[in-house]
Amino acid sequence: MKRRTTWHAAWRSCAHTAAPLLLLVSCMTTFLPAASGEPLEALLRADLLDGRLDDLTLLEAALIAGGIDDTRALNHHVEAFARVEAALRRELPDTASPQERAEIVFRFLHTNVLTGPYARDCMQVERSLRGEEYNCVTATILYQSLAAAADLPTIAVSTPGHVFCRIPGDRDIETTCPDWFDRTESVSPLSSRARRDLNAAQLLAKVYYNRSVLLLGRGKFSPATRYLSLSISLDPHDADALENQCAAYNNWALECAAAGQYAKACSLLEQGRRINPYYEHFARNERHIRLLWTQAEGASAPGP
């Protein structure tokens, strides 16, 4: 069977065809009640029904999307970040221009928060907030959160496999690059390839997307497709997530077929076809799996 093994790398996995998997990709302090009676992820999804955050901050939402479902743990991180915000405000001159604020926030972030190494497969803002690893998604979320505390408007921007920030004056900021403001190229726009501005919901979709990529790499298809569905619900135009969702159902079906679970394999391909009936690998792999199924049933049938 062609098996493609590349997931679009943080944002892309093929001799029957497994499909490529892509990889990765206002800070008022609020506190949730210690016992809300409702899972935090349900609260997040309810808050995002209109496509924007009304009750949760971006930081709170990102922590929940990254897997925190305990209010005490969430409030612990929110309190810690509030102290970081307070320290930043003390360093901000009242007369600082937006460009100056952008640089102060950036340097403060990399000196006081993003003190660990860059790691493409970092999936949780919580880890970055603790001074562990970070990637473009977590760094952008934390930069935007700190910028809000500094009254600096920002916009998250995506290109294939990457996200970064833009500030007033249309200046791009590579949030993963600690010496960005020391580079001459920092005054030039970053890649113009398929740039998209992201709202909060679409940026949070990247958190779910990256969690799915990690699970796909481990062959955990069921939870991975759930996170991909969440990602797509928040950003229906994310081509990487849409392709990975099809690739996940395709490769999951091939794994089931290899284990002799032909009915389940065909069911998974049908689920994938409902997402994208034109995905090239579904039809040929279904024919191949049904042929294997017929051969297996023939082999197990009693002789005359």
HUPE-V496167 format. One record per run of one state. SS is the DSSP state (H for helix, E for strand, L for the rest). FROM is the first residue (numbers start at 0). LEN is the number of residues. If there is no record, write none. Layout:
ss: {SS SS}
from: {FROM FROM}
len: {LEN LEN}
//
This chain:
ss: {L E L E L H L H L H L H L E L H L E L H L E L E L E L H L H L E L H L H L H L H L H L}
from: {0 7 8 21 22 39 47 57 65 70 91 97 112 117 118 124 129 133 134 135 149 153 159 161 167 170 173 179 182 183 187 195 198 199 217 220 234 238 258 261 275 279 300}
len: {7 1 13 1 17 8 10 8 5 21 6 15 5 1 6 5 4 1 1 14 4 6 2 6 3 3 6 3 1 4 8 3 1 18 3 14 4 20 3 14 4 21 4}
//
